[in-house]
Amino acid sequence: MIFDLPMFTLIHVVISVLGIISGLVVVGGLMAGARLEGWTAFFLATTLFTSLSGFGFPFTQVSPPHIVGAISLVVLAVCLAARYWKHLAGKWRATYVVTAVTALYLNTFVLVVQLFVKTPPLAQLAPTQQEPPFAVTQVLILALFVYLGWAALRGFRPTRFGS
């Protein structure tokens, strides 16, 4: 490994947080009908790097984070194709919105998991992540992202000029 594990972890976390913040900006733009090209490229790059770098941690067997990471990579591949290969034409516009919001949700899902693992008060509330506080938090996050996705689909419509 190029970096020691604590430095690699810090870089991974910083990039993850930047991906989440930029993703929220992008989704806000989608809700308002704006493309936000620079923010979109930054969001997709940081989210892609987050998913890829997650596989850089030492492991001996496939675990739930690897599965979420793999799902995220598939979602991002479709998102990138919709945005940069298909140029949001026709149904690819909705595909882009759904996959962008899904990629952001998956990154946020992992953030919540890590908060419950690494933050002592939250770890006490849900030490095995099977307790109601963890489940309720994840359901609320999912509901928020379903709403954001719906609002983004409604807001990011094609204009008369095809943009």
Accessible surface in RSA format (square Angstrom, percent):
REM  Atomic radii and reference values for relative SASA: ProtOr
REM  Chains: A
REM  Algorithm: Lee & Richards
REM  Probe-radius: 1.40
REM  Slices: 20
REM RES _ NUM      All-atoms   Total-Side   Main-Chain    Non-polar    All polar
REM                ABS   REL    ABS   REL    ABS   REL    ABS   REL    ABS   REL
RES MET A   1   134.91  69.9  46.93  31.1  87.98 209.5  60.87  51.8  74.04  98.1
RES ILE A   2   165.89  94.4 129.57  96.5  36.31  87.5 136.97  98.6  28.92  78.5
RES PHE A   3    90.07  45.1  82.99  51.4   7.08  18.4  88.16  53.4   1.91   5.5
RES ASP A   4    94.73  66.4  77.42  77.1  17.31  40.9  45.73 107.6  49.00  48.9
RES LEU A   5    78.82  43.9  73.79  52.8   5.03  12.6  73.79  51.8   5.03  13.5
RES PRO A   6    98.09  71.5  85.36  77.8  12.74  46.3  93.04  76.8   5.05  31.4
RES MET A   7    87.96  45.6  84.81  56.1   3.15   7.5  77.51  65.9  10.45  13.8
RES PHE A   8    29.20  14.6  29.20  18.1   0.00   0.0  29.20  17.7   0.00   0.0
RES THR A   9    53.55  38.1  53.55  54.3   0.00   0.0  47.04  63.2   6.51   9.8
RES LEU A  10   100.08  55.7  96.64  69.1   3.44   8.7 100.08  70.3   0.00   0.0
RES ILE A  11    51.14  29.1  48.66  36.3   2.48   6.0  51.14  36.8   0.00   0.0
RES HIS A  12    29.80  16.3  29.29  20.4   0.51   1.3  12.50  12.9  17.30  20.1
RES VAL A  13    72.64  47.8  72.12  65.3   0.53   1.3  72.64  63.1   0.00   0.0
RES VAL A  14    71.06  46.8  68.73  62.2   2.33   5.6  70.97  61.7   0.10   0.3
RES ILE A  15    32.52  18.5  32.52  24.2   0.00   0.0  32.52  23.4   0.00   0.0
RES SER A  16    15.76  13.3  15.76  21.0   0.00   0.0  13.91  29.6   1.85   2.6
RES VAL A  17    58.20  38.3  58.06  52.6   0.14   0.3  58.20  50.6   0.00   0.0
RES LEU A  18    72.12  40.2  71.49  51.1   0.63   1.6  71.50  50.2   0.62   1.7
RES GLY A  19     0.00   0.0   0.00   N/A   0.00   0.0   0.00   0.0   0.00   0.0
RES ILE A  20    16.04   9.1  16.04  12.0   0.00   0.0  16.04  11.6   0.00   0.0
RES ILE A  21    90.85  51.7  90.24  67.2   0.61   1.5  90.51  65.2   0.34   0.9
RES SER A  22     0.79   0.7   0.74   1.0   0.05   0.1   0.74   1.6   0.05   0.1
RES GLY A  23     0.00   0.0   0.00   N/A   0.00   0.0   0.00   0.0   0.00   0.0
RES LEU A  24    86.52  48.2  77.18  55.2   9.34  23.5  77.79  54.6   8.73  23.5
RES VAL A  25    52.49  34.5  43.82  39.7   8.67  20.9  50.57  43.9   1.92   5.2
RES VAL A  26     1.37   0.9   0.61   0.6   0.76   1.8   0.61   0.5   0.76   2.1
RES VAL A  27     1.65   1.1   1.65   1.5   0.00   0.0   1.65   1.4   0.00   0.0
RES GLY A  28    33.70  41.6   0.00   N/A  33.70  41.6  27.87  76.5   5.83  13.1
RES GLY A  29     6.92   8.5   0.00   N/A   6.92   8.5   5.24  14.4   1.68   3.8
RES LEU A  30     0.60   0.3   0.60   0.4   0.00   0.0   0.60   0.4   0.00   0.0
RES MET A  31    64.44  33.4  47.02  31.1  17.42  41.5  44.12  37.5  20.32  26.9
RES ALA A  32    86.61  79.6  45.06  69.5  41.55  94.5  57.53  81.0  29.08  77.0
RES GLY A  33    39.86  49.2   0.00   N/A  39.86  49.2  10.98  30.1  28.88  64.7
RES ALA A  34    39.22  36.1  32.27  49.8   6.94  15.8  38.65  54.4   0.57   1.5
RES ARG A  35    75.52  31.7  65.79  33.5   9.74  23.2  31.51  43.1  44.02  26.7
RES LEU A  36    63.82  35.5  50.23  35.9  13.58  34.1  58.60  41.2   5.22  14.0
RES GLU A  37    80.67  46.3  73.75  55.8   6.92  16.5  61.21 118.4  19.46  15.9
RES GLY A  38    56.73  70.0   0.00   N/A  56.73  70.0  42.77 117.4  13.96  31.3
RES TRP A  39   116.34  46.7 113.00  54.7   3.34   7.8  87.66  46.7  28.67  46.5
RES THR A  40     0.77   0.6   0.77   0.8   0.00   0.0   0.69   0.9   0.08   0.1
RES ALA A  41    49.73  45.7  43.86  67.7   5.87  13.3  46.40  65.3   3.33   8.8
RES PHE A  42    90.12  45.1  85.20  52.8   4.91  12.8  89.62  54.3   0.49   1.4
RES PHE A  43     0.30   0.1   0.30   0.2   0.00   0.0   0.30   0.2   0.00   0.0
RES LEU A  44     4.20   2.3   3.00   2.1   1.20   3.0   3.35   2.4   0.85   2.3
RES ALA A  45    58.78  54.0  48.50  74.8  10.29  23.4  55.03  77.5   3.75   9.9
RES THR A  46    13.52   9.6  12.21  12.4   1.31   3.1  13.52  18.2   0.00   0.0
RES THR A  47     1.32   0.9   1.32   1.3   0.00   0.0   1.32   1.8   0.00   0.0
RES LEU A  48    56.74  31.6  56.74  40.6   0.00   0.0  56.74  39.9   0.00   0.0
RES PHE A  49    92.69  46.4  91.42  56.6   1.27   3.3  92.38  56.0   0.31   0.9
RES THR A  50    12.94   9.2  11.71  11.9   1.23   2.9  11.71  15.7   1.23   1.9
RES SER A  51    12.63  10.7   5.78   7.7   6.85  15.8   5.82  12.4   6.82   9.5
RES LEU A  52    91.11  50.7  81.68  58.4   9.44  23.7  81.90  57.5   9.21  24.8
RES SER A  53     9.75   8.2   2.20   2.9   7.55  17.4   9.75  20.8   0.00   0.0
RES GLY A  54    25.20  31.1   0.00   N/A  25.20  31.1  17.55  48.2   7.65  17.1
RES PHE A  55    73.98  37.0  58.78  36.4  15.20  39.5  59.34  36.0  14.64  41.9
RES GLY A  56    34.67  42.8   0.00   N/A  34.67  42.8  25.01  68.6   9.66  21.6
RES PHE A  57    49.69  24.9  47.39  29.3   2.30   6.0  47.42  28.8   2.26   6.5
RES PRO A  58    97.59  71.1  64.78  59.1  32.81 119.3  77.50  64.0  20.09 124.8
RES PHE A  59   101.90  51.0  66.92  41.4  34.98  91.0  75.39  45.7  26.51  75.9
RES THR A  60   144.37 102.7 103.65 105.1  40.72  97.1  85.53 114.9  58.85  89.0
RES GLN A  61   134.50  75.2 124.00  90.6  10.51  25.0  39.82  84.8  94.68  71.8
RES VAL A  62   104.60  68.8  81.88  74.1  22.71  54.7  81.88  71.1  22.71  61.6
RES SER A  63    32.91  27.8  29.64  39.6   3.26   7.5  26.15  55.7   6.76   9.5
RES PRO A  64    98.12  71.5  96.75  88.2   1.37   5.0  98.08  81.0   0.04   0.3
RES PRO A  65    81.31  59.3  69.45  63.3  11.86  43.1  73.04  60.3   8.28  51.5
RES HIS A  66    22.32  12.2  19.81  13.8   2.51   6.4  15.36  15.8   6.96   8.1
RES ILE A  67    95.00  54.1  92.43  68.9   2.58   6.2  95.00  68.4   0.00   0.0
RES VAL A  68    25.07  16.5  25.07  22.7   0.00   0.0  25.07  21.8   0.00   0.0
RES GLY A  69    11.38  14.0   0.00   N/A  11.38  14.0  11.11  30.5   0.27   0.6
RES ALA A  70    46.94  43.2  44.33  68.4   2.61   5.9  46.39  65.3   0.55   1.4
RES ILE A  71    85.12  48.4  83.04  61.9   2.08   5.0  85.03  61.2   0.10   0.3
RES SER A  72     6.67   5.6   6.67   8.9   0.00   0.0   4.09   8.7   2.57   3.6
RES LEU A  73    44.12  24.6  39.06  27.9   5.06  12.7  39.45  27.7   4.67  12.6
RES VAL A  74    99.35  65.4  96.60  87.4   2.76   6.6  99.29  86.3   0.06   0.2
RES VAL A  75    21.89  14.4  20.40  18.5   1.48   3.6  21.89  19.0   0.00   0.0
RES LEU A  76     0.08   0.0   0.08   0.1   0.00   0.0   0.08   0.1   0.00   0.0
RES ALA A  77    59.15  54.4  47.75  73.7  11.40  25.9  53.30  75.1   5.85  15.5
RES VAL A  78    56.78  37.4  54.36  49.2   2.42   5.8  56.78  49.3   0.00   0.0
RES CYS A  79     0.00   0.0   0.00   0.0   0.00   0.0   0.00   0.0   0.00   0.0
RES LEU A  80    53.09  29.6  51.52  36.9   1.56   3.9  51.74  36.3   1.34   3.6
RES ALA A  81    26.69  24.5  21.64  33.4   5.05  11.5  25.97  36.6   0.72   1.9
RES ALA A  82     0.00   0.0   0.00   0.0   0.00   0.0   0.00   0.0   0.00   0.0
RES ARG A  83    22.61   9.5  22.61  11.5   0.00   0.0   0.75   1.0  21.86  13.2
RES TYR A  84    93.31  43.6  80.14  45.6  13.17  34.3  78.41  58.9  14.90  18.4
RES TRP A  85   172.08  69.1 158.78  76.9  13.30  31.2 132.23  70.5  39.85  64.6
RES LYS A  86    70.68  34.5  64.72  39.7   5.96  14.2  18.86  17.0  51.82  55.2
RES HIS A  87   123.55  67.5 110.60  76.9  12.95  33.1  76.14  78.5  47.41  55.2
RES LEU A  88     5.29   2.9   1.19   0.8   4.10  10.3   1.28   0.9   4.01  10.8
RES ALA A  89    60.77  55.9  50.31  77.6  10.46  23.8  59.31  83.5   1.46   3.9
RES GLY A  90    68.32  84.3   0.00   N/A  68.32  84.3  45.45 124.7  22.87  51.2
RES LYS A  91   176.11  85.9 169.80 104.2   6.31  15.0 115.04 103.5  61.07  65.0
RES TRP A  92    82.07  32.9  81.88  39.6   0.19   0.5  62.81  33.5  19.26  31.2
RES ARG A  93    17.59   7.4  17.59   9.0   0.00   0.0   9.92  13.6   7.67   4.6
RES ALA A  94    41.84  38.5  39.91  61.6   1.93   4.4  41.17  58.0   0.67   1.8
RES THR A  95    41.79  29.7  35.55  36.0   6.24  14.9  19.30  25.9  22.49  34.0
RES TYR A  96     3.58   1.7   3.58   2.0   0.00   0.0   1.59   1.2   1.99   2.5
RES VAL A  97     0.51   0.3   0.51   0.5   0.00   0.0   0.51   0.4   0.00   0.0
RES VAL A  98    73.50  48.4  70.53  63.8   2.97   7.2  73.05  63.5   0.45   1.2
RES THR A  99    16.10  11.4  16.09  16.3   0.00   0.0  16.10  21.6   0.00   0.0
RES ALA A 100     0.12   0.1   0.12   0.2   0.00   0.0   0.12   0.2   0.00   0.0
RES VAL A 101     8.80   5.8   8.80   8.0   0.00   0.0   8.80   7.6   0.00   0.0
RES THR A 102    45.61  32.4  42.88  43.5   2.73   6.5  29.45  39.6  16.16  24.4
RES ALA A 103     0.13   0.1   0.00   0.0   0.13   0.3   0.00   0.0   0.13   0.3
RES LEU A 104     0.00   0.0   0.00   0.0   0.00   0.0   0.00   0.0   0.00   0.0
RES TYR A 105    36.15  16.9  36.15  20.6   0.00   0.0  23.56  17.7  12.59  15.5
RES LEU A 106    20.68  11.5  20.16  14.4   0.52   1.3  20.51  14.4   0.17   0.5
RES ASN A 107    12.45   8.6   6.20   6.0   6.24  15.0   6.83  16.4   5.62   5.4
RES THR A 108    13.89   9.9  13.89  14.1   0.00   0.0  13.60  18.3   0.29   0.4
RES PHE A 109    54.15  27.1  54.15  33.5   0.00   0.0  54.15  32.8   0.00   0.0
RES VAL A 110    49.05  32.3  48.95  44.3   0.10   0.2  49.05  42.6   0.00   0.0
RES LEU A 111    60.52  33.7  56.22  40.2   4.30  10.8  60.16  42.3   0.36   1.0
RES VAL A 112    10.49   6.9  10.49   9.5   0.00   0.0  10.49   9.1   0.00   0.0
RES VAL A 113    28.62  18.8  28.62  25.9   0.00   0.0  28.62  24.9   0.00   0.0
RES GLN A 114    69.97  39.1  69.53  50.8   0.44   1.0  31.89  67.9  38.08  28.9
RES LEU A 115    77.01  42.9  76.56  54.8   0.45   1.1  76.97  54.1   0.04   0.1
RES PHE A 116     8.49   4.2   6.96   4.3   1.53   4.0   6.96   4.2   1.53   4.4
RES VAL A 117    76.28  50.2  54.09  49.0  22.19  53.5  58.76  51.1  17.51  47.5
RES LYS A 118   149.24  72.8 122.71  75.3  26.53  63.2  75.33  67.8  73.90  78.7
RES THR A 119    44.13  31.4  42.20  42.8   1.93   4.6  34.75  46.7   9.38  14.2
RES PRO A 120    91.99  67.0  86.39  78.8   5.60  20.4  91.79  75.8   0.20   1.2
RES PRO A 121    84.89  61.9  79.60  72.6   5.29  19.2  82.23  67.9   2.67  16.6
RES LEU A 122    50.19  28.0  50.19  35.9   0.00   0.0  50.19  35.2   0.00   0.0
RES ALA A 123    28.39  26.1  26.90  41.5   1.49   3.4  27.21  38.3   1.18   3.1
RES GLN A 124   149.37  83.5 123.16  90.0  26.21  62.4  44.30  94.3 105.07  79.7
RES LEU A 125    99.53  55.4  88.21  63.1  11.32  28.5  90.98  63.9   8.55  23.0
RES ALA A 126     0.84   0.8   0.00   0.0   0.84   1.9   0.00   0.0   0.84   2.2
RES PRO A 127    95.37  69.5  62.78  57.2  32.59 118.5  65.62  54.2  29.75 184.9
RES THR A 128    90.42  64.3  68.68  69.6  21.74  51.8  72.11  96.9  18.31  27.7
RES GLN A 129    44.85  25.1  33.82  24.7  11.03  26.3  13.80  29.4  31.05  23.6
RES GLN A 130   157.77  88.2 122.53  89.5  35.24  83.9  34.59  73.6 123.18  93.4
RES GLU A 131    41.45  23.8  39.74  30.1   1.71   4.1  29.21  56.5  12.24  10.0
RES PRO A 132    97.36  71.0  92.72  84.5   4.64  16.9  97.11  80.2   0.25   1.6
RES PRO A 133    46.67  34.0  37.16  33.9   9.51  34.6  45.79  37.8   0.88   5.5
RES PHE A 134    23.55  11.8  23.55  14.6   0.00   0.0  23.55  14.3   0.00   0.0
RES ALA A 135    50.05  46.0  45.05  69.5   5.00  11.4  49.91  70.3   0.14   0.4
RES VAL A 136    84.70  55.7  82.81  75.0   1.89   4.6  84.65  73.6   0.05   0.1
RES THR A 137    42.13  30.0  40.81  41.4   1.32   3.2  24.88  33.4  17.25  26.1
RES GLN A 138    16.52   9.2  15.41  11.3   1.11   2.6  15.65  33.3   0.87   0.7
RES VAL A 139    96.96  63.8  95.51  86.5   1.46   3.5  96.42  83.8   0.55   1.5
RES LEU A 140   113.68  63.3 108.98  78.0   4.70  11.8 109.27  76.7   4.41  11.9
RES ILE A 141    34.36  19.6  34.22  25.5   0.15   0.4  34.36  24.7   0.00   0.0
RES LEU A 142    83.66  46.6  83.66  59.8   0.00   0.0  83.66  58.8   0.00   0.0
RES ALA A 143    55.85  51.3  44.29  68.4  11.55  26.3  50.53  71.2   5.32  14.1
RES LEU A 144    86.50  48.2  80.52  57.6   5.98  15.0  85.94  60.4   0.56   1.5
RES PHE A 145     9.46   4.7   7.26   4.5   2.19   5.7   7.70   4.7   1.75   5.0
RES VAL A 146    96.91  63.8  88.01  79.7   8.90  21.4  94.78  82.4   2.13   5.8
RES TYR A 147   116.93  54.6 112.81  64.2   4.12  10.7  78.98  59.4  37.96  46.8
RES LEU A 148    22.55  12.6  22.55  16.1   0.00   0.0  22.55  15.8   0.00   0.0
RES GLY A 149    11.21  13.8   0.00   N/A  11.21  13.8  11.21  30.8   0.00   0.0
RES TRP A 150   135.77  54.5 131.21  63.5   4.57  10.7 110.61  59.0  25.16  40.8
RES ALA A 151    13.15  12.1   8.80  13.6   4.35   9.9  10.51  14.8   2.64   7.0
RES ALA A 152     0.00   0.0   0.00   0.0   0.00   0.0   0.00   0.0   0.00   0.0
RES LEU A 153    64.10  35.7  59.12  42.3   4.98  12.5  59.33  41.7   4.77  12.8
RES ARG A 154   134.67  56.5 124.17  63.3  10.51  25.0  17.19  23.5 117.48  71.2
RES GLY A 155    24.55  30.3   0.00   N/A  24.55  30.3  13.97  38.3  10.59  23.7
RES PHE A 156     7.58   3.8   3.84   2.4   3.74   9.7   3.84   2.3   3.74  10.7
RES ARG A 157   143.46  60.2 131.77  67.2  11.69  27.8  47.39  64.8  96.07  58.2
RES PRO A 158    85.66  62.4  66.74  60.8  18.92  68.8  66.74  55.1  18.92 117.6
RES THR A 159    74.16  52.7  57.39  58.2  16.77  40.0  64.48  86.6   9.68  14.6
RES ARG A 160   213.26  89.5 169.20  86.3  44.07 104.9  86.75 118.6 126.51  76.7
RES PHE A 161   167.62  83.9 132.97  82.4  34.65  90.2 140.70  85.3  26.92  77.1
RES GLY A 162    62.14  76.6   0.00   N/A  62.14  76.6  31.00  85.1  31.14  69.7
RES SER A 163    54.96  46.4  45.22  60.4   9.74  22.4  39.30  83.7  15.66  21.9
END  Absolute sums over single chains surface
CHAIN  1 A     9418.5       7955.8       1462.7       7298.9       2119.6
END  Absolute sums over all chains
TOTAL          9418.5       7955.8       1462.7       7298.9       2119.6
